[in-house]
Amino acid sequence: MTMLKIPPADADLLEIIRFAARYNAYERWAEGPEHLYRLVEPLARERDVTGRIPAWAGMDALRALLFYEFRSDHHQGGSPSGERLMRQIVEAMHLRQSRDDGEA
């Protein structure tokens, strides 16, 4: 399995944004933001309730959530909370990749 090159959670925000933009979740998951949100909403809801990205989320779901948050933050003009969410998702992606590598 090829290891995904995920930027560090503390990377420059532009690096995280470029990484997020490479996974077009509109093409892979849904036809637009409202449809995509329906698919990533369980992840976002659990994050809102617990403050953490759920450990059960797979890498594709995490990439879709990162893409959604990147696009949402972009359309809202950027914010510290949007940046925090994207960094939190990137950290969850590193944890997922570590768990997946341990199972290989």
C-alpha positions as a printed NumPy array, in Angstrom:
array([[  0.   ,   0.   ,   0.   ],
       [  1.335,   3.449,  -0.902],
       [  1.534,   5.756,   2.063],
       [ -0.381,   9.001,   1.657],
       [  1.843,  12.062,   2.146],
       [ -0.21 ,  13.988,   4.681],
       [  1.213,  17.342,   5.755],
       [  1.951,  17.755,   9.46 ],
       [ -0.904,  19.269,  11.464],
       [  1.358,  22.226,  12.266],
       [  2.35 ,  22.781,   8.621],
       [  1.84 ,  26.104,   6.925],
       [ -1.894,  26.548,   6.318],
       [ -1.331,  26.897,   2.569],
       [  0.241,  23.417,   2.508],
       [ -2.823,  21.974,   4.258],
       [ -5.145,  23.793,   1.861],
       [ -3.275,  22.483,  -1.178],
       [ -3.478,  18.968,   0.233],
       [ -7.216,  19.349,   0.92 ],
       [ -7.882,  20.683,  -2.582],
       [ -6.217,  17.665,  -4.26 ],
       [ -9.061,  15.411,  -3.122],
       [-12.14 ,  16.68 ,  -4.916],
       [-14.869,  15.208,  -2.755],
       [-17.543,  16.745,  -4.994],
       [-16.406,  14.379,  -7.748],
       [-15.654,  11.417,  -5.483],
       [-18.55 ,  11.61 ,  -3.014],
       [-21.302,  14.014,  -4.042],
       [-22.395,  16.594,  -6.613],
       [-22.085,  19.664,  -4.426],
       [-21.646,  21.003,  -0.918],
       [-25.141,  20.231,   0.353],
       [-24.913,  16.604,  -0.785],
       [-21.374,  16.258,   0.503],
       [-22.398,  17.598,   3.893],
       [-25.039,  14.885,   4.202],
       [-22.259,  12.321,   3.874],
       [-19.721,  13.934,   6.231],
       [-22.31 ,  15.235,   8.702],
       [-22.005,  12.253,  11.107],
       [-18.275,  13.003,  11.465],
       [-18.893,  16.729,  11.949],
       [-21.701,  16.086,  14.436],
       [-19.569,  13.781,  16.585],
       [-16.702,  16.284,  16.449],
       [-19.065,  19.053,  17.554],
       [-20.38 ,  16.96 ,  20.459],
       [-17.123,  15.383,  21.683],
       [-14.544,  17.864,  20.44 ],
       [-12.737,  15.051,  18.605],
       [-12.795,  13.528,  15.151],
       [-14.248,  10.008,  15.557],
       [-11.63 ,   7.255,  15.556],
       [-13.909,   5.054,  13.429],
       [-13.612,   7.397,  10.417],
       [-11.733,   5.925,   7.472],
       [ -9.185,   7.82 ,   5.414],
       [-11.553,   8.572,   2.514],
       [-14.139,   9.971,   4.935],
       [-11.471,  12.112,   6.613],
       [-10.272,  13.414,   3.253],
       [-13.855,  14.248,   2.28 ],
       [-14.376,  16.056,   5.594],
       [-11.13 ,  18.004,   5.135],
       [-12.192,  18.988,   1.622],
       [-15.61 ,  20.062,   2.891],
       [-14.123,  22.152,   5.71 ],
       [-11.58 ,  23.722,   3.334],
       [-14.287,  24.717,   0.85 ],
       [-16.617,  25.922,   3.603],
       [-13.87 ,  28.01 ,   5.209],
       [-12.916,  29.427,   1.811],
       [-16.48 ,  30.531,   1.091],
       [-16.73 ,  32.13 ,   4.544],
       [-13.545,  34.129,   3.989],
       [-11.258,  32.088,   6.24 ],
       [-11.299,  32.005,  10.009],
       [ -9.23 ,  30.806,  12.958],
       [-11.921,  28.216,  13.751],
       [-11.808,  26.898,  10.168],
       [ -8.048,  26.583,  10.363],
       [ -8.32 ,  24.795,  13.715],
       [-10.82 ,  22.315,  12.268],
       [ -8.628,  21.579,   9.246],
       [ -5.593,  20.997,  11.471],
       [ -7.641,  18.71 ,  13.709],
       [ -8.72 ,  16.659,  10.684],
       [ -5.128,  16.408,   9.441],
       [ -4.08 ,  15.125,  12.874],
       [ -6.883,  12.542,  12.732],
       [ -5.612,  11.482,   9.303],
       [ -2.144,  10.848,  10.755],
       [ -3.677,   8.737,  13.534],
       [ -5.771,   6.787,  11.011],
       [ -2.724,   6.169,   8.831],
       [ -0.739,   4.946,  11.853],
       [ -3.543,   2.554,  12.82 ],
       [ -3.887,   1.321,   9.234],
       [ -0.111,   0.78 ,   8.961],
       [ -0.171,  -1.217,  12.193],
       [ -2.791,  -3.561,  10.713],
       [ -0.802,  -4.212,   7.527]])
